[in-house]
Amino acid sequence: MSSRKALPQPDREEIRVDAVLQALGEPVRLTIVRALADAPDGIACGEIELPVSASTRAHHLRILREAGVISTNTDGTRRISTLRRADLETLYPGLLPGVLAAKR
Amino acid sequence: MSSRKALPQPDREEIRVDAVLQALGEPVRLTIVRALADAPDGIACGEIELPVSASTRAHHLRILREAGVISTNTDGTRRISTLRRADLETLYPGLLPGVLAAKR
C-alpha cells in the first residue's frame, strides 16, 4: 500500500496567468523551476541547492504549487515535485520554454 | 524639427527575465500589454481603458518600461508606447506569445 499523496493544487482550468508569472518572476523560484525542468521524474526539492532557509524554500515551493507551476507528492516523509509542463504548455504555449531559454 | 524623445529603458542585454515576469504578472499591466500587442505602431497609453487612477497607470507603465517590456516615446505632450516584441522574442522565444494566448 502506497502512502503517496498529492498536495493541493489548482486544476488546469483554475490556473491564472498572472499568478503563474508572479510565481516565476523571482530568482529563487526560477532556480527551482530550472532544476525541475531537468528532472522529468521530479526531485525532492530539499536536494536543490538554494541560498535560503528551509522555511523560505518551503514558502517558494508553496507559491509555485498554488500558482499551478509545480505538482508535489508526498511519499512517506519525502516530497517530490515536478513541473506541470503539459498544463502550462496547453494554457500558455511557449511561455515556459521562453523562460527556460533565458540566460542565467 | 521633432520633439520626439525616448524615455530611459534597459538595453536588450540588460533585460532580466525575473523583472520581465514580475512586470507581466499583474492584471492591469497585462491589460496594457494586450492592448499594445494589438497596436504595432504604439498607442498613447492614456487611451487604454483601465480601472485605475492616472498616477497608478503611470506607475504600471514605468514598471513595464524599466523591465524592458515596453518602449515609450514622448512626442510633444503625448507619450506613445510600444511593446518590445523583437527584444523579448530574441531573449525569451515564446514567452510573450504564450502570455498573450492566456484566456482573460
Backbone of each chain as ProteinMPNN parsed JSONL, in Angstrom:
{"seq_chain_A": "MSSRKALPQPDREEIRVDAVLQALGEPVRLTIVRALADAPDGIACGEIELPVSASTRAHHLRILREAGVISTNTDGTRRISTLRRADLETLYPGLLPGVLAAKR", "coords_chain_A": {"N_chain_A": [[0.841, -1.19, 0.0], [0.568, 2.175, -0.882], [1.824, 5.294, 0.393], [1.651, 7.542, -0.979], [0.719, 10.846, -1.697], [-0.962, 13.586, -3.141], [-0.212, 17.015, -2.807], [-2.415, 19.864, -2.308], [-3.489, 21.548, -5.279], [-4.171, 23.869, -7.966], [-6.677, 22.966, -10.357], [-6.231, 22.474, -13.91], [-7.87, 24.301, -15.307], [-8.236, 26.244, -13.485], [-5.94, 27.658, -13.251], [-4.194, 30.738, -13.289], [-2.879, 33.243, -15.407], [-1.579, 35.529, -14.426], [-0.872, 34.795, -11.841], [0.851, 32.664, -12.373], [2.948, 34.004, -13.716], [3.787, 35.766, -11.722], [4.649, 33.876, -9.872], [6.781, 32.736, -11.238], [8.473, 34.901, -11.485], [10.745, 35.379, -9.749], [13.939, 35.109, -8.407], [14.873, 32.837, -6.788], [12.762, 31.054, -7.068], [12.825, 30.714, -9.819], [15.211, 29.331, -10.041], [14.488, 26.923, -8.832], [12.543, 26.073, -10.679], [14.097, 25.756, -12.984], [15.751, 23.657, -12.171], [13.848, 21.631, -11.866], [13.011, 21.432, -14.477], [14.992, 19.984, -15.623], [14.555, 17.494, -14.676], [12.514, 15.261, -15.354], [11.204, 13.212, -13.95], [10.827, 14.285, -11.535], [11.962, 15.795, -8.444], [13.182, 15.629, -5.083], [12.668, 18.469, -3.442], [14.237, 19.484, -1.428], [16.709, 18.758, -2.186], [17.637, 20.502, -4.084], [20.093, 22.928, -4.584], [20.0, 25.831, -2.791], [20.191, 29.268, -1.817], [18.843, 29.762, 0.64], [16.833, 29.6, 3.688], [15.269, 26.65, 5.152], [12.586, 27.156, 5.665], [12.011, 29.319, 4.047], [12.494, 28.171, 1.572], [10.398, 26.296, 1.577], [8.259, 28.046, 1.505], [8.591, 29.247, -1.053], [8.225, 27.002, -2.671], [5.603, 26.419, -2.133], [4.279, 28.663, -3.183], [4.816, 28.287, -5.908], [3.457, 25.877, -6.302], [0.791, 26.515, -5.604], [0.235, 28.366, -7.546], [0.101, 26.794, -9.746], [2.303, 25.932, -11.11], [3.999, 23.859, -10.32], [3.67, 20.389, -9.31], [3.312, 18.601, -6.267], [4.109, 15.659, -4.593], [3.704, 13.775, -1.681], [5.695, 11.248, -0.287], [5.84, 9.061, 1.923], [8.047, 10.489, 4.108], [9.172, 12.09, 2.236], [9.022, 14.748, -0.158], [8.144, 15.015, -3.385], [8.614, 16.909, -6.232], [7.312, 18.028, -9.385], [7.471, 19.694, -12.564], [4.606, 21.269, -14.01], [4.473, 20.859, -16.861], [2.889, 20.032, -19.128], [0.361, 21.076, -18.575], [0.952, 23.839, -18.42], [1.958, 24.276, -20.975], [-0.245, 23.756, -22.532], [-2.003, 25.767, -21.723], [-0.522, 28.153, -22.052], [1.123, 28.337, -24.573], [4.519, 28.091, -25.245], [5.377, 29.814, -23.261], [6.764, 28.689, -20.94], [9.051, 27.362, -22.155], [10.214, 29.704, -23.218], [10.897, 31.137, -20.899], [12.723, 29.363, -19.803], [14.711, 29.552, -21.657], [16.071, 31.803, -21.039], [19.079, 33.547, -20.354], [21.161, 32.903, -17.532]], "CA_chain_A": [[0.0, 0.0, 0.0], [1.394, 3.368, -1.008], [1.43, 6.458, 1.179], [1.783, 8.704, -1.866], [-0.423, 11.745, -1.642], [-0.682, 14.864, -3.806], [-0.597, 18.231, -2.083], [-3.44, 20.603, -3.057], [-3.038, 22.409, -6.374], [-5.304, 24.225, -8.819], [-6.905, 22.25, -11.602], [-5.715, 23.233, -15.054], [-8.731, 25.43, -15.703], [-8.2, 27.272, -12.429], [-4.644, 28.345, -13.263], [-4.29, 32.112, -13.814], [-1.587, 33.618, -15.967], [-0.854, 36.494, -13.591], [-0.285, 34.048, -10.724], [1.996, 31.91, -12.913], [4.035, 34.95, -13.988], [4.298, 36.203, -10.409], [5.382, 32.77, -9.256], [8.037, 32.539, -11.959], [9.286, 36.111, -11.517], [11.525, 35.53, -8.514], [15.145, 34.329, -8.709], [14.952, 31.518, -6.142], [11.751, 30.176, -7.692], [13.331, 30.363, -11.156], [16.227, 28.287, -9.843], [13.743, 25.673, -8.599], [11.897, 25.683, -11.947], [15.152, 25.259, -13.889], [16.172, 22.337, -11.691], [12.773, 20.68, -12.173], [12.948, 21.26, -15.936], [15.996, 18.973, -15.98], [14.238, 16.26, -13.939], [11.123, 14.934, -15.691], [10.584, 12.34, -12.945], [10.665, 15.024, -10.3], [13.02, 15.708, -7.453], [12.911, 16.08, -3.726], [13.159, 19.839, -3.589], [15.292, 19.707, -0.457], [18.001, 18.454, -2.82], [18.089, 21.608, -4.94], [20.924, 23.846, -3.811], [19.401, 27.166, -2.779], [20.804, 30.102, -0.77], [17.778, 30.22, 1.545], [16.494, 28.699, 4.794], [14.277, 25.622, 4.831], [11.225, 27.689, 5.678], [11.874, 30.142, 2.836], [12.382, 27.194, 0.489], [9.039, 25.751, 1.614], [7.386, 29.146, 1.069], [8.691, 29.378, -2.514], [7.611, 25.806, -3.285], [4.159, 26.553, -1.988], [3.81, 29.659, -4.168], [4.848, 27.632, -7.222], [2.393, 24.866, -6.348], [-0.531, 27.151, -5.581], [0.039, 29.052, -8.837], [-0.105, 25.797, -10.794], [3.553, 25.702, -11.853], [4.532, 22.548, -9.959], [2.905, 19.429, -8.504], [4.138, 17.986, -5.23], [3.573, 14.456, -3.967], [4.428, 13.266, -0.523], [5.937, 9.805, -0.375], [6.391, 8.928, 3.265], [8.495, 11.801, 4.579], [9.744, 12.846, 1.126], [8.124, 15.485, -1.038], [8.702, 15.003, -4.741], [7.933, 17.89, -7.073], [7.51, 18.01, -10.843], [6.9, 20.83, -13.304], [3.36, 20.958, -14.724], [4.788, 21.276, -18.231], [1.795, 19.825, -20.087], [-0.689, 22.05, -18.273], [1.396, 25.189, -18.786], [2.104, 24.371, -22.433], [-1.595, 23.818, -23.096], [-2.608, 27.068, -21.419], [0.311, 29.287, -22.482], [2.151, 27.679, -25.39], [5.748, 28.853, -25.45], [5.79, 30.604, -22.095], [7.79, 28.04, -20.119], [10.304, 27.283, -22.917], [10.796, 31.048, -23.31], [11.512, 31.449, -19.606], [13.896, 28.492, -19.61], [15.742, 29.967, -22.613], [16.748, 33.0, -20.532], [20.412, 33.413, -19.77], [21.08, 32.99, -16.057]], "C_chain_A": [[0.88, 1.246, 0.0], [0.887, 4.481, -0.115], [1.541, 7.73, 0.339], [0.523, 9.56, -1.836], [-0.051, 13.056, -2.312], [-1.087, 16.026, -2.909], [-1.576, 19.03, -2.942], [-2.834, 21.499, -4.145], [-4.253, 22.763, -7.225], [-5.443, 23.252, -9.985], [-6.435, 23.133, -12.763], [-6.553, 24.478, -15.346], [-8.794, 26.529, -14.638], [-6.903, 28.09, -12.449], [-4.795, 29.723, -13.914], [-2.919, 32.606, -14.242], [-0.856, 34.626, -15.075], [-0.203, 35.795, -12.394], [0.937, 33.248, -11.185], [3.193, 32.839, -13.12], [4.64, 35.469, -12.685], [5.13, 35.108, -9.753], [6.742, 32.598, -9.918], [9.001, 33.723, -11.804], [10.08, 36.381, -10.256], [12.73, 34.599, -8.645], [15.218, 32.947, -8.058], [13.952, 30.556, -6.794], [12.161, 29.798, -9.109], [14.39, 29.276, -11.064], [15.548, 26.935, -9.625], [13.151, 25.172, -9.919], [12.927, 25.133, -12.928], [15.609, 23.865, -13.466], [15.113, 21.291, -12.045], [12.67, 20.428, -13.676], [13.934, 20.19, -16.401], [15.68, 17.619, -15.365], [12.785, 15.857, -14.187], [10.438, 14.028, -14.668], [10.411, 13.033, -11.592], [11.87, 14.885, -9.393], [12.484, 16.115, -6.09], [13.516, 17.474, -3.623], [14.168, 20.223, -2.523], [16.662, 19.495, -1.064], [18.504, 19.563, -3.741], [18.904, 22.579, -4.082], [20.37, 25.266, -3.919], [19.986, 27.961, -1.617], [19.784, 30.626, 0.227], [17.536, 29.185, 2.631], [15.449, 27.685, 4.347], [12.868, 26.209, 4.78], [10.981, 28.585, 4.464], [11.726, 29.252, 1.609], [10.948, 26.658, 0.423], [8.023, 26.791, 1.127], [7.397, 29.267, -0.459], [8.033, 28.188, -3.217], [6.086, 25.902, -3.222], [3.585, 27.556, -2.997], [3.778, 29.038, -5.565], [3.708, 26.626, -7.36], [1.022, 25.514, -6.421], [-0.824, 27.923, -6.866], [-0.227, 28.064, -9.966], [1.136, 25.483, -11.599], [4.138, 24.324, -11.563], [3.469, 21.712, -9.242], [3.844, 18.857, -7.451], [3.41, 16.794, -4.637], [4.396, 14.107, -2.747], [4.556, 11.761, -0.696], [6.639, 9.456, 0.932], [6.791, 10.315, 3.727], [9.07, 12.656, 3.45], [8.66, 13.599, 0.367], [8.79, 15.603, -2.396], [7.908, 15.981, -5.601], [8.278, 17.687, -8.537], [6.923, 19.297, -11.418], [5.61, 20.4, -13.979], [3.488, 21.434, -16.181], [3.589, 21.183, -19.167], [0.683, 20.839, -19.843], [-0.281, 23.447, -18.736], [1.482, 25.346, -20.298], [0.741, 24.427, -23.118], [-2.197, 25.212, -22.906], [-1.854, 28.225, -22.076], [1.44, 28.773, -23.369], [3.364, 28.59, -25.618], [6.249, 29.553, -24.209], [6.949, 29.942, -21.336], [9.098, 27.85, -20.9], [11.0, 28.642, -23.043], [11.507, 31.438, -22.03], [12.793, 30.637, -19.423], [15.034, 28.86, -20.558], [16.548, 31.152, -22.095], [18.141, 32.669, -20.036], [20.311, 33.582, -18.261], [21.702, 34.296, -15.567]], "O_chain_A": [[1.821, 1.354, 0.787], [-0.315, 4.611, 0.114], [1.528, 8.842, 0.865], [-0.593, 9.051, -1.938], [1.038, 13.584, -2.09], [-2.17, 16.023, -2.324], [-1.576, 18.896, -4.166], [-1.793, 22.123, -3.941], [-5.252, 22.045, -7.211], [-4.448, 22.775, -10.531], [-6.266, 24.345, -12.626], [-6.02, 25.559, -15.598], [-9.341, 27.607, -14.873], [-6.787, 29.094, -11.746], [-5.439, 29.861, -14.954], [-1.926, 32.416, -13.54], [0.37, 34.577, -14.979], [0.896, 36.166, -11.982], [1.936, 33.167, -10.471], [4.317, 32.503, -12.746], [5.859, 35.595, -12.565], [6.174, 35.373, -9.157], [7.739, 32.343, -9.243], [10.21, 33.563, -11.974], [10.081, 37.504, -9.751], [12.563, 33.421, -8.961], [15.59, 31.979, -8.721], [14.265, 29.391, -7.037], [11.88, 28.687, -9.559], [14.455, 28.395, -11.922], [15.986, 25.922, -10.17], [13.248, 23.987, -10.237], [12.662, 24.153, -13.624], [15.827, 22.996, -14.31], [15.45, 20.188, -12.475], [12.288, 19.337, -14.1], [13.736, 19.565, -17.443], [16.463, 16.682, -15.516], [11.923, 16.082, -13.337], [9.216, 14.071, -14.532], [9.914, 12.441, -10.634], [12.69, 13.98, -9.551], [11.491, 16.831, -5.964], [14.733, 17.638, -3.707], [14.894, 21.202, -2.697], [17.664, 19.982, -0.539], [19.671, 19.561, -4.134], [18.472, 22.996, -3.008], [20.284, 25.827, -5.011], [20.251, 27.403, -0.552], [19.839, 31.791, 0.622], [17.973, 28.04, 2.521], [14.825, 27.84, 3.298], [12.053, 25.806, 3.95], [9.879, 28.609, 3.916], [10.932, 29.542, 0.715], [10.359, 26.577, -0.654], [7.061, 26.463, 0.433], [6.342, 29.376, -1.085], [7.364, 28.354, -4.237], [5.385, 25.509, -4.154], [2.532, 27.318, -3.588], [2.823, 29.239, -6.316], [3.072, 26.537, -8.41], [0.181, 25.101, -7.22], [-1.984, 28.111, -7.234], [-0.725, 28.448, -11.024], [1.053, 24.846, -12.649], [4.708, 23.69, -12.452], [2.519, 22.234, -8.658], [5.029, 18.653, -7.712], [2.252, 16.893, -4.232], [5.627, 14.138, -2.776], [3.645, 11.093, -1.187], [7.862, 9.541, 1.04], [5.963, 11.226, 3.739], [9.419, 13.815, 3.671], [7.523, 13.139, 0.265], [9.853, 16.206, -2.539], [6.684, 15.894, -5.687], [9.371, 17.24, -8.886], [6.015, 19.901, -10.847], [5.521, 19.276, -14.473], [2.728, 22.279, -16.654], [3.297, 22.12, -19.909], [0.127, 21.396, -20.789], [-1.068, 24.154, -19.367], [1.132, 26.391, -20.847], [0.588, 25.068, -24.158], [-2.82, 25.762, -23.815], [-2.466, 29.161, -22.592], [2.598, 28.775, -22.953], [3.237, 29.707, -26.117], [7.438, 29.858, -24.112], [7.988, 30.564, -21.118], [10.165, 28.147, -20.363], [12.227, 28.724, -22.983], [12.598, 32.007, -22.07], [13.808, 31.15, -18.952], [16.19, 28.522, -20.301], [17.598, 31.474, -22.65], [18.359, 31.648, -19.385], [19.462, 34.328, -17.772], [21.73, 34.552, -14.363]]}, "seq_chain_B": "MSSRKALPQPDREEIRVDAVLQALGEPVRLTIVRALADAPDGIACGEIELPVSASTRAHHLRILREAGVISTNTDGTRRISTLRRADLETLYPGLLPGVLAAKR", "coords_chain_B": {"N_chain_B": [[11.635, 70.17, -37.117], [11.796, 67.563, -34.801], [10.224, 66.796, -31.676], [10.436, 64.414, -30.535], [11.259, 62.021, -28.114], [12.929, 59.4, -26.48], [11.977, 57.704, -23.555], [13.963, 56.624, -20.706], [15.239, 53.296, -20.862], [16.068, 49.804, -20.367], [18.876, 48.477, -22.181], [18.804, 45.789, -24.601], [20.476, 43.685, -23.703], [20.555, 44.132, -21.059], [18.18, 43.396, -19.998], [16.279, 41.555, -17.662], [15.054, 38.34, -16.905], [13.519, 37.777, -14.614], [12.608, 40.275, -13.855], [11.065, 40.946, -16.08], [9.056, 38.981, -15.936], [7.913, 39.592, -13.46], [6.969, 42.128, -14.085], [5.052, 41.521, -16.004], [3.287, 40.006, -14.535], [0.823, 41.037, -13.409], [-2.474, 42.14, -13.206], [-3.438, 44.705, -14.283], [-1.215, 45.566, -15.683], [-0.967, 43.507, -17.504], [-3.26, 43.974, -19.009], [-2.532, 46.35, -20.252], [-0.363, 45.414, -21.775], [-1.655, 43.607, -23.482], [-3.26, 45.368, -24.933], [-1.295, 46.864, -26.233], [-0.185, 44.881, -27.764], [-1.946, 44.618, -29.799], [-1.489, 46.818, -31.276], [0.723, 47.634, -33.289], [1.986, 50.016, -34.066], [2.062, 51.421, -31.807], [0.547, 53.06, -28.948], [-1.01, 55.855, -27.354], [-0.811, 55.638, -24.05], [-2.617, 56.639, -22.252], [-4.963, 56.301, -23.507], [-5.798, 53.701, -23.22], [-8.301, 51.792, -21.751], [-8.55, 51.645, -18.347], [-9.037, 50.498, -14.991], [-7.979, 52.329, -13.093], [-6.287, 55.03, -11.325], [-4.74, 57.989, -12.778], [-2.155, 58.276, -11.788], [-1.54, 55.744, -10.846], [-1.689, 54.332, -13.212], [0.498, 55.503, -14.549], [2.534, 54.571, -12.926], [2.408, 51.778, -13.38], [3.051, 51.731, -16.116], [5.622, 52.647, -16.017], [6.929, 50.59, -14.621], [6.696, 48.532, -16.508], [8.224, 49.642, -18.568], [10.765, 49.984, -17.377], [11.411, 47.377, -16.884], [11.875, 46.459, -19.385], [9.86, 45.705, -21.088], [8.209, 47.427, -22.512], [8.605, 50.227, -24.796], [8.741, 53.757, -24.533], [7.939, 56.737, -26.104], [8.14, 60.215, -25.992], [6.17, 62.685, -27.517], [5.888, 65.711, -28.119], [3.419, 66.593, -25.94], [2.396, 64.089, -25.764], [2.643, 60.62, -24.902], [3.847, 57.874, -26.386], [3.586, 54.444, -26.461], [5.139, 51.288, -27.152], [5.213, 47.722, -27.563], [8.118, 45.8, -26.772], [8.577, 43.692, -28.698], [10.42, 42.371, -30.468], [12.822, 42.383, -29.048], [12.079, 40.924, -26.746], [11.321, 38.506, -27.904], [13.695, 37.636, -28.969], [15.246, 37.272, -26.676], [13.67, 35.572, -25.049], [12.292, 33.311, -26.468], [8.988, 32.703, -27.384], [7.836, 33.324, -24.949], [6.301, 35.793, -24.74], [4.22, 35.414, -26.738], [3.042, 33.162, -25.518], [2.058, 34.231, -23.125], [0.219, 36.035, -24.163], [-1.567, 34.292, -25.242], [-3.095, 33.457, -23.185], [-6.26, 32.877, -21.669], [-8.555, 35.422, -20.836]], "CA_chain_B": [[12.392, 69.553, -36.041], [10.919, 66.745, -33.976], [10.466, 66.833, -30.235], [10.343, 63.029, -30.075], [12.355, 61.634, -27.215], [12.649, 58.109, -25.834], [12.216, 57.629, -22.112], [15.014, 55.649, -20.402], [14.86, 51.882, -20.818], [17.268, 48.957, -20.423], [19.262, 47.857, -23.448], [18.359, 44.384, -24.668], [21.319, 42.768, -22.901], [20.367, 44.423, -19.632], [16.852, 42.937, -19.572], [16.358, 40.349, -16.813], [13.807, 37.594, -17.037], [12.657, 37.882, -13.431], [11.95, 41.588, -13.906], [10.03, 40.864, -17.124], [7.944, 38.168, -15.422], [7.242, 40.389, -12.425], [6.234, 43.222, -14.731], [3.891, 40.964, -16.705], [2.414, 39.253, -13.639], [-0.084, 41.933, -12.677], [-3.599, 42.251, -14.14], [-3.51, 45.976, -15.022], [-0.11, 45.614, -16.646], [-1.318, 42.571, -18.584], [-4.225, 44.667, -19.864], [-1.746, 47.284, -21.068], [0.428, 44.636, -22.738], [-2.577, 43.087, -24.505], [-3.657, 46.479, -25.802], [-0.145, 47.215, -27.08], [0.04, 43.773, -28.702], [-2.852, 44.84, -30.929], [-1.188, 48.129, -31.853], [2.158, 47.61, -33.601], [2.546, 51.365, -34.165], [2.053, 52.041, -30.483], [-0.6, 53.865, -28.581], [-0.903, 56.734, -26.201], [-1.363, 54.711, -23.046], [-3.777, 57.256, -21.623], [-6.167, 55.894, -24.24], [-6.223, 52.353, -22.834], [-9.26, 51.863, -20.648], [-8.029, 50.941, -17.172], [-9.797, 50.873, -13.795], [-7.041, 52.875, -12.103], [-6.029, 56.471, -11.422], [-3.662, 58.366, -13.696], [-0.83, 58.055, -11.203], [-1.321, 54.291, -10.828], [-1.404, 53.993, -14.611], [1.878, 55.918, -14.834], [3.382, 53.646, -12.177], [2.454, 50.495, -14.107], [3.785, 51.932, -17.369], [7.041, 52.776, -15.673], [7.449, 49.253, -14.302], [6.842, 47.813, -17.781], [9.335, 50.226, -19.334], [12.043, 49.73, -16.709], [11.701, 45.942, -17.004], [12.239, 46.164, -20.772], [8.711, 45.152, -21.809], [7.713, 48.433, -23.462], [9.334, 51.466, -25.054], [7.844, 54.913, -24.54], [8.467, 57.96, -26.696], [7.34, 61.422, -25.845], [6.016, 63.414, -28.778], [5.205, 66.857, -27.528], [2.87, 66.216, -24.631], [1.904, 62.72, -25.809], [3.597, 59.532, -24.686], [3.433, 56.745, -27.201], [4.297, 53.234, -26.043], [5.087, 50.09, -27.996], [5.791, 46.517, -26.974], [9.45, 45.461, -27.305], [8.386, 42.315, -29.14], [11.62, 41.764, -31.059], [13.786, 42.139, -27.972], [11.602, 39.834, -25.882], [11.318, 37.246, -28.646], [15.091, 37.21, -29.088], [15.742, 36.827, -25.373], [12.813, 34.539, -24.436], [11.382, 32.939, -27.566], [7.748, 32.042, -26.994], [7.266, 33.825, -23.689], [5.224, 36.767, -24.921], [3.051, 34.75, -27.349], [2.398, 32.295, -24.527], [1.293, 35.092, -22.214], [-0.922, 36.616, -24.896], [-2.519, 33.218, -25.535], [-3.89, 33.159, -21.981], [-7.636, 33.337, -21.594], [-8.661, 36.572, -19.925]], "C_chain_B": [[11.443, 68.788, -35.121], [11.26, 66.905, -32.5], [10.385, 65.419, -29.655], [11.536, 62.655, -29.225], [11.979, 60.322, -26.543], [12.888, 58.224, -24.333], [13.231, 56.532, -21.827], [14.476, 54.223, -20.322], [16.131, 51.045, -20.851], [17.578, 48.557, -21.864], [18.87, 46.388, -23.409], [19.155, 43.493, -23.722], [21.213, 43.037, -21.401], [19.033, 43.878, -19.104], [16.997, 41.638, -18.784], [15.007, 39.653, -16.791], [12.925, 37.719, -15.798], [11.93, 39.223, -13.4], [10.827, 41.594, -14.943], [8.811, 40.103, -16.6], [7.175, 38.919, -14.339], [6.407, 41.497, -13.053], [4.96, 42.69, -15.386], [2.858, 40.378, -15.735], [1.479, 40.102, -12.796], [-1.216, 42.278, -13.639], [-3.673, 43.565, -14.931], [-2.403, 46.036, -16.075], [-0.347, 44.637, -17.791], [-2.325, 43.209, -19.541], [-3.503, 45.643, -20.794], [-0.999, 46.521, -22.166], [-0.468, 44.072, -23.844], [-3.008, 44.184, -25.464], [-2.513, 46.84, -26.754], [0.128, 46.12, -28.114], [-0.83, 43.934, -29.947], [-2.538, 46.13, -31.677], [0.294, 48.241, -32.183], [2.784, 49.004, -33.721], [2.549, 52.092, -32.83], [0.769, 52.8, -30.224], [-0.236, 54.792, -27.432], [-1.596, 56.008, -25.06], [-2.488, 55.321, -22.234], [-5.068, 56.793, -22.276], [-6.638, 54.486, -23.896], [-7.161, 52.455, -21.64], [-8.766, 51.005, -19.478], [-8.781, 51.419, -15.935], [-8.909, 51.457, -12.701], [-6.866, 54.37, -12.322], [-4.884, 56.73, -12.394], [-2.295, 58.07, -13.092], [-0.518, 56.561, -11.111], [-0.988, 53.798, -12.234], [0.059, 54.321, -14.944], [2.874, 54.992, -14.133], [3.525, 52.314, -12.923], [3.249, 50.628, -15.412], [5.284, 52.021, -17.109], [7.656, 51.416, -15.359], [7.653, 48.444, -15.591], [8.046, 48.337, -18.575], [10.667, 49.878, -18.69], [12.415, 48.241, -16.746], [12.132, 45.584, -18.422], [11.089, 45.619, -21.596], [8.172, 46.136, -22.842], [8.734, 49.552, -23.643], [8.332, 52.606, -25.036], [8.579, 56.118, -25.122], [7.545, 59.117, -26.376], [7.319, 62.127, -27.197], [5.187, 64.636, -28.411], [4.701, 66.436, -26.159], [2.37, 64.783, -24.611], [3.015, 61.725, -25.514], [3.077, 58.313, -25.417], [4.262, 55.53, -26.799], [4.12, 52.114, -27.054], [5.659, 48.924, -27.198], [7.17, 46.271, -27.578], [9.452, 43.99, -27.738], [9.67, 41.655, -29.629], [12.649, 41.448, -29.973], [13.357, 40.951, -27.118], [11.66, 38.499, -26.607], [12.742, 36.724, -28.846], [15.591, 36.619, -27.77], [14.996, 35.589, -24.867], [11.81, 34.035, -25.464], [10.158, 32.193, -27.07], [7.088, 32.641, -25.775], [6.083, 34.756, -23.934], [4.015, 36.167, -25.638], [2.31, 33.848, -26.369], [1.536, 33.088, -23.561], [0.046, 35.621, -22.915], [-1.967, 35.557, -25.249], [-3.445, 32.921, -24.346], [-5.305, 33.684, -22.114], [-7.72, 34.469, -20.586], [-9.369, 36.188, -18.659]], "O_chain_B": [[10.407, 69.313, -34.713], [12.413, 67.119, -32.125], [10.278, 65.244, -28.441], [12.681, 62.939, -29.576], [10.847, 60.15, -26.091], [13.896, 58.783, -23.901], [13.358, 55.597, -22.618], [13.396, 53.981, -19.783], [17.168, 51.52, -21.314], [16.672, 48.329, -22.666], [18.635, 45.815, -22.345], [18.589, 42.651, -23.025], [21.716, 42.268, -20.583], [18.789, 43.898, -17.897], [17.737, 40.737, -19.18], [13.96, 40.29, -16.673], [11.701, 37.765, -15.921], [10.779, 39.302, -12.972], [9.767, 42.176, -14.714], [7.673, 40.53, -16.796], [5.945, 38.888, -14.302], [5.289, 41.773, -12.619], [3.913, 43.334, -15.328], [1.681, 40.267, -16.08], [1.367, 39.891, -11.589], [-0.954, 42.671, -14.776], [-3.944, 43.538, -16.131], [-2.617, 46.489, -17.199], [0.033, 44.914, -18.929], [-2.247, 43.002, -20.752], [-3.829, 45.745, -21.977], [-1.0, 46.924, -23.33], [-0.079, 44.062, -25.012], [-3.11, 43.957, -26.67], [-2.74, 47.09, -27.937], [0.614, 46.402, -29.21], [-0.485, 43.44, -31.02], [-3.249, 46.492, -32.615], [1.046, 48.873, -31.441], [3.985, 49.158, -33.501], [2.986, 53.239, -32.736], [0.015, 53.134, -31.138], [0.695, 54.551, -26.664], [-2.807, 55.788, -25.091], [-3.243, 54.594, -21.588], [-6.14, 56.879, -21.678], [-7.758, 54.11, -24.24], [-6.857, 53.118, -20.648], [-8.591, 49.793, -19.611], [-9.127, 52.596, -15.831], [-9.062, 51.125, -11.525], [-7.243, 54.909, -13.362], [-4.156, 55.816, -12.78], [-1.377, 57.66, -13.802], [0.632, 56.155, -11.277], [-0.112, 52.951, -12.416], [0.763, 53.51, -15.546], [3.928, 54.671, -14.683], [4.63, 51.793, -13.074], [4.026, 49.741, -15.764], [6.098, 51.529, -17.891], [8.775, 51.124, -15.781], [8.662, 47.755, -15.743], [8.789, 47.561, -19.176], [11.61, 49.512, -19.392], [13.591, 47.888, -16.651], [12.697, 44.512, -18.639], [11.31, 45.118, -22.699], [7.731, 45.734, -23.919], [9.59, 49.795, -22.792], [7.195, 52.44, -25.477], [9.679, 56.469, -24.695], [6.324, 59.007, -26.478], [8.315, 62.158, -27.918], [3.957, 64.597, -28.396], [5.474, 65.976, -25.319], [1.958, 64.294, -23.559], [4.179, 61.959, -25.838], [2.006, 57.79, -25.108], [5.492, 55.582, -26.797], [3.091, 52.009, -27.72], [6.47, 49.104, -26.29], [7.373, 46.508, -28.769], [10.211, 43.169, -27.224], [9.976, 40.523, -29.255], [13.267, 40.383, -29.979], [14.166, 40.078, -26.803], [12.002, 37.478, -26.011], [12.965, 35.514, -28.888], [16.273, 35.594, -27.757], [15.608, 34.67, -24.323], [10.614, 34.3, -25.348], [10.281, 31.163, -26.407], [5.882, 32.478, -25.588], [4.994, 34.539, -23.402], [2.885, 36.382, -25.2], [1.081, 33.782, -26.393], [0.427, 32.677, -23.218], [-1.041, 35.651, -22.338], [-3.12, 35.888, -25.523], [-4.449, 32.223, -24.489], [-5.528, 34.79, -22.607], [-7.011, 34.456, -19.58], [-9.551, 37.026, -17.775]]}, "name": "protein", "num_of_chains": 2, "seq": "MSSRKALPQPDREEIRVDAVLQALGEPVRLTIVRALADAPDGIACGEIELPVSASTRAHHLRILREAGVISTNTDGTRRISTLRRADLETLYPGLLPGVLAAKRMSSRKALPQPDREEIRVDAVLQALGEPVRLTIVRALADAPDGIACGEIELPVSASTRAHHLRILREAGVISTNTDGTRRISTLRRADLETLYPGLLPGVLAAKR"}
